[in-house]
């Protein structure tokens, strides 16, 4: 994330006005509310939008999608901090 922030601040592309970051939501991997707090800290003062994408489980994968309520809570934390999600 820090390297992304450094690249964005250099103005890599003139059309890149508000970067959109895709954030895959995986149960018990990255859906902890503390991660939302960390993301808020990382992108403070950097206009951006987070696309929160639920993981789609597939045969043979032990990973599971985050519950919808957990994704909504995560999005609300970002939104409460002024980040579009």
C-alpha positions in Angstrom: 0.0 0.0 0.0 2.8 2.4 0.7 4.3 1.8 -2.7 0.9 2.5 -4.3 0.6 5.7 -2.4 4.1 6.8 -3.5 3.3 6.1 -7.1 -0.1 7.9 -6.9 1.4 11.0 -5.4 3.9 11.2 -8.3 1.0 11.6 -10.7 1.7 8.6 -12.9 -1.3 9.2 -15.2 -3.2 12.4 -15.9 -6.5 10.6 -15.9 -5.9 9.0 -12.5 -7.7 11.6 -10.5 -9.3 9.2 -7.9 -7.7 5.8 -7.8 -10.0 2.8 -7.3 -8.6 0.1 -5.2 -10.0 -3.4 -5.3 -10.2 -5.1 -1.9 -11.2 -8.8 -2.0 -13.2 -9.7 1.2 -12.2 -13.1 2.5 -13.6 -14.5 5.8 -11.2 -14.6 8.7 -8.4 -13.3 6.4 -8.9 -9.6 5.8 -12.4 -8.7 7.1 -11.3 -7.6 10.6 -12.5 -4.1 11.6 -8.9 -3.3 12.5 -7.9 -3.6 8.9 -10.4 -0.9 8.0 -8.8 1.3 10.6 -5.4 0.6 9.0 -6.7 1.4 5.5 -8.1 4.7 6.8 -4.7 5.6 8.2 -2.9 4.6 5.1 -5.0 6.6 2.7 -5.6 9.6 4.9 -5.4 12.7 2.7 -5.4 10.6 -0.5 -8.7 10.7 -2.4 -9.6 7.2 -3.4 -12.4 4.7 -3.7 -12.4 1.1 -2.4 -14.3 -1.6 -4.3 -15.1 -4.2 -1.7 -15.4 -7.5 -3.6 -16.7 -10.6 -1.8 -14.6 -13.7 -2.5 -16.3 -16.3 -4.6 -15.4 -19.7 -3.2 -14.5 -22.5 -5.6 -14.0 -26.3 -5.2 -10.7 -27.1 -3.5 -10.3 -23.7 -1.8 -10.5 -23.5 2.0 -11.2 -19.8 1.7 -14.7 -18.5 2.3 -16.5 -15.2 1.5 -17.0 -12.7 4.2 -20.6 -12.6 5.4 -22.5 -9.7 3.9 -23.0 -8.0 7.3 -19.3 -8.1 7.8 -18.7 -6.5 4.4 -21.3 -3.8 5.1 -19.7 -3.0 8.5 -16.3 -2.7 6.9 -17.7 -0.4 4.2 -19.4 1.7 6.9 -16.1 2.1 8.7 -14.5 3.4 5.6 -17.5 5.6 4.8 -17.5 7.1 8.3 -13.9 8.1 7.7 -14.9 9.9 4.5 -13.7 7.2 2.1 -15.9 6.0 -0.7 -16.5 2.2 -0.5 
